[in-house]
Structure formats: structure tokens, C-alpha cells
Amino acid sequence: MARIVRPTAYGTPDVLGVFELRIPRPAFGEVVVGVRAAGVNPIDWKLYSGTFHTVDDAHKDTAGVAADALPALGLECAGVVTAIGAGVTGVELGDEVIVHPVTAAYADYVTAPVTSLTPKPATLSWEEAAGLMLSGTTAAHTLHAVSLGRGDTVLVHGGSGGAGLMAVQLATARGATVLATAAERNHDLLRELGAVPVVYGPGLLERVRAAAPDGVTAAVDCAGTDEALDVSLELVADRARIASVVGSDRRVTAGVKVLGYGPGQDAGTEVRMAARAGLAAGAGAGELRVLIESCYPLYEAAQAHKSGIAGHAPGKLVLVP
Ligand SMILES: NC(=O)c1ccc[n+]([C@@H]2O[C@H](COP(=O)([O-])OP(=O)(O)OC[C@H]3O[C@@H](n4cnc5c(N)ncnc54)[C@H](OP(=O)(O)O)[C@@H]3O)[C@@H](O)[C@H]2O)c1
């Protein structure tokens, strides 16, 4: 038997339960991976908290789509291949892999299409490997969307978060000048990664102007606040060079690029899939840091979510089965 964590209802993290299942078997083109660590991301609690679904008793969301089942949790993990389905080539039992995209990775075992596997660099811990891809591919997508390159000055909102830390590092590697918003306690870390830190909150526009007197050419919003949108619109002349990973009506109306999986958003599937090998290579070579804030046992997923919702020190939260 194998354990899986999933919500029992829509609500707070207290709705999460641990259930036993048979160890899954791979279908055609799939593998089964024994999970060694699973990354935790805000999307995980948004899926069952009501962020995306204003649900009624019949589990109808705001778009009127009936949710037959509560969502599976866990969109990234790292582990060892334990079973291989028909039609799969190039993978051996015992291979150490990063798995993303995937669903239901909050578990001892997960099934995934072989296309979701990236070899795990030996130099990465299980926790680092588990926390690399969702934030990393998202950040790569943002920089692609705003066509970031050498000579640009980019403002990363939420630069101390999972996605933001990746965006800061990848933008620096592209030769851009990087400004990043964060709470003051996280500024030393951002400086270490090559960014100019700026405190978010009232007066942000003036602080950024003072820190970038020659102007800002692009903005990446990993914070999702009205302030992040307003400051980006004020500073960046070309709206096509503002990308947000947090959807909102105002962002759509303003004509900035909204990246993600909601209606009308750009999922960037090809860009994200293509970014995985480079992210693994960069992290494996020590050029891209995956910070780990805390590891929780799988059965304490609710605690991890409470910490994520409350806000925490920089770095990924990771579940370890
Ligand atoms: N569309 C996509 O594909 C996609 C992918 C990944 C993430 N996301 C979304 O992007 C957001 C960030 O995800 P994450 O994993 O980076 O989360 P995270 O690790 O929890 O980071 C949150 C960030 O927000 C900052 N922050 C908190 N309050 C703020 C405020 N009032 N103003 C500005 N910044 C503030 C935090 O800064 P301090 O800690 O320094 O206070 C931190 O940098 C989430 O909403 C997530 O759902 C979307």
C-alpha cells in the first residue's frame, strides 16, 4: 500500500487527509516513481481553498463546471523509477528523476508520462530536485514572455519567493540589471544573487525610480498585488514587456501578459517543457540555487500549507514521504 495526501473538501489546510491506496501501475507511456521529495507550491492550497473555485454545495465552480472529484495535489517531485509501462524507452528501473509536470505527487508513489521526467543531477539533493521545476519553469516562461536580454533593467515583484528567486537568478544570468521587491529581511539574499533589493509597500514607485534612474524596461510580477501591477504600468512603457504569473481581471484589462493555466492565460507549455533540461543543468552545476526553507513529513502537508499561506522565509517548502 502507499499513502497519498488529498483534500476531503474545499477549505483550509485542515481538510487535508492521508489515505492509503494500492501502489499504482503504469499505463502505456507512463512510469511509476517512488517519491523521495515533493515540492509544495501556492497552487497546491489554491486548488482546494476556493481561490479558483467559488464552490456551492454541489462543487460547481464560478464557471459552472462541476468538479466531480476534489483536486489531486502535488505538481512536482523527485524520486526513483520503480515501474515502467509499455512503450517507454530510455528509462531504467532505479533511475533518479525529477518529475514535472505531474499531478498527485503528494504521495509515496506517483504515475507520470515519460515526457515528464528529467534526469536528476547527482549533485542535487532530493529536496532541491523536488523544488526546482515548477518555480524554475515559471520563471523561465516570464523572461521569455518579456523577451528579456542583456541591457534590460527588469523589476521582479516578489523576488524573494519561489518563482521570484528563480526569475532573479535567470534574469541575472541573461545579463539584465535586476531589481527585486521583498521584505527587508530578505534583502541580503537578493544582493547575494545579484539583484538590487527594494522594499514593497507604499512609496514603491519612488524607490524603484531612485534605484533605477535610467528606467525599467520590463517587469515580472510574482506578487500579484495591485501595487505590483500599478508600479509596473507606470514604469514599463511597453505592456507586452510586463508579465504576471498571478491572474486578475485588472491585469487582463490592462493588457499585460498573464501567464498560467486560467482562462485566457498563456500556459507556455512548450517554453516551460523546453526549459527543464537547462534548469537541471544549471542547478546541477551549482549555477542556479534552489533554496529549501523547510521539509515536512508527507503526513504533515497541512502544516506545510499553513506555513506557505502565512508567509515564510525564502526557499521552498518540501514534503518528504
Ligand atoms: N502562473 C503560474 O504558472 C505560477 C507558477 C508559480 C507561482 N505562481 C503564483 O505566483 C505567486 C508566487 O508564488 P511563489 O511560489 O513564488 O510564492 P512564495 O514563495 O510564497 O513567495 C511569495 C512572495 O510574495 C512576496 N510578498 C508577500 N507579500 C507581498 C506584498 N504585499 N507585496 C509584494 N510582494 C509580497 C514575498 O516576499 P517576502 O517573503 O519578502 O515578504 C515573496 O517574495 C503565487 O500566487 C503563485 O500561485 C503562478
The ligand as an SDF file (V2000), in Angstrom:
LIG
                    3D

 48 52  0  0  0  0  0  0  0  0999 V2000
    1.0240   31.1590  -13.1930 N   0  0  0  0  0  0  0  0  0  0  0  0
    1.9350   30.2730  -12.8580 C   0  0  0  0  0  0  0  0  0  0  0  0
    2.3330   29.4310  -13.6710 O   0  0  0  0  0  0  0  0  0  0  0  0
    2.5060   30.3000  -11.4710 C   0  0  0  0  0  0  0  0  0  0  0  0
    3.5870   29.4860  -11.1400 C   0  0  0  0  0  0  0  0  0  0  0  0
    4.1630   29.6250   -9.8760 C   0  0  0  0  0  0  0  0  0  0  0  0
    3.6120   30.5100   -8.9600 C   0  0  0  0  0  0  0  0  0  0  0  0
    2.5230   31.2380   -9.3080 N   0  0  0  0  0  0  0  0  0  0  0  0
    1.9270   32.1880   -8.3520 C   0  0  0  0  0  0  0  0  0  0  0  0
    2.9060   33.1800   -8.0560 O   0  0  0  0  0  0  0  0  0  0  0  0
    2.7790   33.6110   -6.7150 C   0  0  0  0  0  0  0  0  0  0  0  0
    4.1220   33.4540   -6.0040 C   0  0  0  0  0  0  0  0  0  0  0  0
    4.4390   32.0810   -5.9220 O   0  0  0  0  0  0  0  0  0  0  0  0
    5.7450   31.6290   -5.1120 P   0  0  0  0  0  0  0  0  0  0  0  0
    5.8640   30.1790   -5.1940 O   0  0  0  0  0  0  0  0  0  0  0  0
    6.8960   32.4970   -5.5080 O   0  0  0  0  0  0  0  0  0  0  0  0
    5.2750   32.0440   -3.6180 O   0  0  0  0  0  0  0  0  0  0  0  0
    6.1110   32.2930   -2.3160 P   0  0  0  0  0  0  0  0  0  0  0  0
    7.3680   31.5000   -2.3490 O   0  0  0  0  0  0  0  0  0  0  0  0
    5.1730   32.1280   -1.1860 O   0  0  0  0  0  0  0  0  0  0  0  0
    6.5640   33.8460   -2.4110 O   0  0  0  0  0  0  0  0  0  0  0  0
    5.6900   34.8970   -2.1620 C   0  0  0  0  0  0  0  0  0  0  0  0
    6.4070   36.2060   -2.4850 C   0  0  0  0  0  0  0  0  0  0  0  0
    5.4840   37.2850   -2.3530 O   0  0  0  0  0  0  0  0  0  0  0  0
    6.1250   38.3210   -1.6330 C   0  0  0  0  0  0  0  0  0  0  0  0
    5.1270   39.1500   -0.9850 N   0  0  0  0  0  0  0  0  0  0  0  0
    4.3780   38.8790    0.1230 C   0  0  0  0  0  0  0  0  0  0  0  0
    3.5510   39.9060    0.3910 N   0  0  0  0  0  0  0  0  0  0  0  0
    3.7830   40.8470   -0.5720 C   0  0  0  0  0  0  0  0  0  0  0  0
    3.2550   42.1370   -0.8430 C   0  0  0  0  0  0  0  0  0  0  0  0
    2.3000   42.6930   -0.0800 N   0  0  0  0  0  0  0  0  0  0  0  0
    3.7390   42.8110   -1.9080 N   0  0  0  0  0  0  0  0  0  0  0  0
    4.7000   42.2890   -2.7050 C   0  0  0  0  0  0  0  0  0  0  0  0
    5.2420   41.0660   -2.5040 N   0  0  0  0  0  0  0  0  0  0  0  0
    4.7810   40.3610   -1.4460 C   0  0  0  0  0  0  0  0  0  0  0  0
    7.0320   37.6050   -0.6680 C   0  0  0  0  0  0  0  0  0  0  0  0
    8.0300   38.4980   -0.2090 O   0  0  0  0  0  0  0  0  0  0  0  0
    8.6480   38.4510    1.2970 P   0  0  0  0  0  0  0  0  0  0  0  0
    8.6740   36.9850    1.7050 O   0  0  0  0  0  0  0  0  0  0  0  0
    9.9980   39.0260    1.1200 O   0  0  0  0  0  0  0  0  0  0  0  0
    7.7090   39.2480    2.1480 O   0  0  0  0  0  0  0  0  0  0  0  0
    7.5850   36.5240   -1.5860 C   0  0  0  0  0  0  0  0  0  0  0  0
    8.6330   37.0420   -2.3730 O   0  0  0  0  0  0  0  0  0  0  0  0
    1.6520   32.7680   -6.1070 C   0  0  0  0  0  0  0  0  0  0  0  0
    0.4530   33.4930   -6.1890 O   0  0  0  0  0  0  0  0  0  0  0  0
    1.5950   31.5510   -7.0150 C   0  0  0  0  0  0  0  0  0  0  0  0
    0.3390   30.9170   -7.0160 O   0  0  0  0  0  0  0  0  0  0  0  0
    1.9550   31.1590  -10.5380 C   0  0  0  0  0  0  0  0  0  0  0  0
  1  2  1  0
  2  3  2  0
  2  4  1  0
  4  5  1  0
  4 48  2  0
  5  6  2  0
  6  7  1  0
  7  8  2  0
  8  9  1  0
  8 48  1  0
  9 10  1  0
  9 46  1  0
 10 11  1  0
 11 12  1  0
 11 44  1  0
 12 13  1  0
 13 14  1  0
 14 15  2  0
 14 16  1  0
 14 17  1  0
 17 18  1  0
 18 19  2  0
 18 20  1  0
 18 21  1  0
 21 22  1  0
 22 23  1  0
 23 24  1  0
 23 42  1  0
 24 25  1  0
 25 26  1  0
 25 36  1  0
 26 27  1  0
 26 35  1  0
 27 28  2  0
 28 29  1  0
 29 30  1  0
 29 35  2  0
 30 31  1  0
 30 32  2  0
 32 33  1  0
 33 34  2  0
 34 35  1  0
 36 37  1  0
 36 42  1  0
 37 38  1  0
 38 39  2  0
 38 40  1  0
 38 41  1  0
 42 43  1  0
 44 45  1  0
 44 46  1  0
 46 47  1  0
M  CHG  2   8   1  16  -1
M  END
$$$$
